Amino acid sequence: MRQSTTRRTQTWTHRERVIDSQLHPDQIRVQPDPFAPLAGARREHLGRVVTQIQAKGRLPRVCLYALSVRGQEPQHSVRAAAAYAVRHSWQVVTRQPYTDRQGLAEPALRPGWRLVRQQIRAGYADGVVTVTPSVISSRVDEVRQEIDWFGQHFGFIALVVPEMTRAQV
């Protein structure tokens, strides 16, 4: 019989933070961005694809993607994504943004996200612009899968509000 080497105990600093947060609930605490480890891979894909497209003498073409909450059109998110694309001199491929309802399944199963992937796969778009990585998914492993998928299909994911890395804190 083999014993697991995984440590399930908490460090004293973690325990101290928990106790401190219970004793002082009014204090503001900064939580690390769970998507920060993905920032490098996502930016690498983005930089590589945009550089190669611009070397060919054309502008990158992008789709805009947002989530609707409680049936409301995500107008602010779409405007922010469109402004980001304009700032970078990218061409938006459709007048209508791609949207899904918040809370739907993993990204690859959502109708709007599937349409974005189809645009990338067919070569009509080079990337997608969305506000934050949590719009793609709240799960880090699913965002990682999407970054990898876009990288395999010569596409990129651009974020209006990028992941917070340790250097930005």
C-alpha positions in Angstrom: 0.0 0.0 0.0 1.3 3.4 -1.0 0.9 6.5 1.1 0.0 9.8 -0.6 2.7 12.5 -0.4 0.2 15.3 -0.9 0.1 17.6 2.0 -3.3 18.5 3.2 -2.2 20.6 6.1 -2.4 24.4 6.0 0.7 26.5 6.7 0.7 28.7 9.8 0.6 31.8 7.6 -2.6 30.5 5.9 -4.2 29.8 9.3 -3.1 33.2 10.6 -4.8 34.9 7.6 -8.0 33.0 8.2 -8.1 34.0 11.8 -7.2 37.6 11.0 -10.0 37.8 8.4 -12.5 36.5 11.0 -11.3 39.0 13.6 -11.2 42.0 11.2 -13.9 41.4 8.6 -13.9 45.1 7.7 -10.4 45.1 6.2 -9.8 44.9 2.5 -7.8 42.0 1.3 -6.3 41.5 -2.1 -6.8 38.0 -3.5 -4.5 36.7 -6.2 -5.9 36.5 -9.7 -6.4 32.8 -10.4 -6.0 33.4 -14.1 -2.5 35.1 -13.7 -0.6 31.9 -14.5 -2.3 31.8 -18.0 -1.4 35.4 -18.9 1.9 34.6 -20.5 0.6 31.9 -22.8 -2.4 34.0 -23.8 -0.2 37.1 -24.5 2.3 34.9 -26.4 -0.4 33.6 -28.8 -1.8 37.1 -29.2 1.6 38.7 -30.0 2.7 36.0 -32.4 -0.6 35.9 -34.4 -0.9 39.7 -34.6 2.8 40.1 -35.6 2.4 37.5 -38.4 -0.9 39.1 -39.7 0.6 42.6 -39.7 3.7 41.2 -41.5 1.3 40.1 -44.3 0.1 43.7 -44.6 -3.4 43.3 -43.2 -5.3 44.1 -40.0 -6.2 41.5 -37.5 -10.0 40.6 -37.7 -11.8 39.9 -34.4 -15.1 38.8 -33.0 -16.5 40.5 -29.9 -17.8 38.2 -27.2 -19.8 38.9 -24.0 -22.1 37.3 -21.5 -25.6 38.5 -20.8 -26.7 38.6 -17.2 -30.4 38.0 -16.4 -31.5 38.6 -20.0 -29.9 42.0 -20.2 -27.9 42.9 -23.3 -24.2 43.2 -22.4 -23.9 46.7 -23.9 -21.1 48.0 -21.7 -19.0 44.9 -22.2 -19.5 45.0 -26.0 -18.6 48.7 -26.1 -15.5 48.1 -24.1 -14.4 45.2 -26.4 -15.2 47.3 -29.5 -13.2 50.2 -28.1 -10.3 47.9 -27.4 -10.3 46.6 -31.0 -10.4 50.1 -32.4 -7.5 51.2 -30.1 -5.4 48.4 -31.5 -6.5 49.1 -35.1 -8.2 45.7 -35.4 -11.2 45.1 -37.7 -14.4 43.8 -36.1 -15.8 41.1 -38.4 -19.5 41.3 -37.6 -21.9 44.0 -36.6 -23.5 41.8 -33.9 -21.4 40.6 -31.0 -21.4 37.0 -30.0 -23.2 36.4 -26.7 -24.3 33.7 -24.3 -26.2 33.7 -21.1 -24.1 33.7 -18.0 -24.1 30.4 -16.2 -24.2 28.2 -19.2 -21.9 25.1 -19.5 -18.3 25.1 -20.4 -17.3 27.5 -23.3 -17.0 24.9 -26.0 -20.7 24.0 -25.5 -22.1 27.5 -25.6 -23.8 28.5 -28.9 -22.1 32.0 -29.0 -18.7 30.8 -28.2 -19.0 27.9 -30.7 -19.8 30.5 -33.4 -16.7 32.4 -32.4 -14.7 29.2 -32.8 -16.3 28.6 -36.2 -15.2 32.1 -37.4 -11.6 31.4 -36.3 -11.6 27.8 -37.8 -13.0 29.1 -41.1 -10.4 31.9 -41.3 -13.0 34.7 -41.2 -11.5 36.0 -37.9 -8.1 35.9 -36.2 -9.2 36.4 -32.6 -11.8 37.3 -30.1 -12.0 40.3 -27.7 -13.8 39.9 -24.4 -13.6 41.9 -21.2 -12.0 39.4 -18.7 -11.0 35.7 -18.7 -13.9 34.9 -16.4 -16.3 35.7 -19.3 -14.8 32.7 -21.1 -15.1 30.6 -18.0 -14.8 30.9 -14.2 -12.7 27.7 -14.2 -9.0 28.2 -14.9 -8.6 24.8 -16.6 -11.4 25.7 -19.1 -9.8 29.0 -19.9 -6.5 27.2 -20.4 -8.2 24.8 -22.9 -9.5 27.7 -24.9 -6.2 29.4 -25.0 -4.6 26.2 -26.3 -7.5 25.7 -28.8 -7.0 29.2 -30.2 -3.2 28.7 -30.3 -3.7 25.5 -32.3 -6.0 27.3 -34.8 -3.8 30.3 -35.3 -6.0 32.5 -33.2 -5.8 34.7 -30.2 -7.9 35.8 -27.2 -7.6 39.5 -26.3 -8.8 40.8 -22.9 -9.9 44.4 -22.2 -8.9 43.9 -18.5 -5.9 41.5 -18.6 -5.0 39.1 -15.9 -3.4 40.6 -12.8 0.2 39.2 -12.6 2.4 39.5 -9.6 4.3 42.4 -11.2 1.1 44.4 -11.4 0.2 44.0 -7.7 
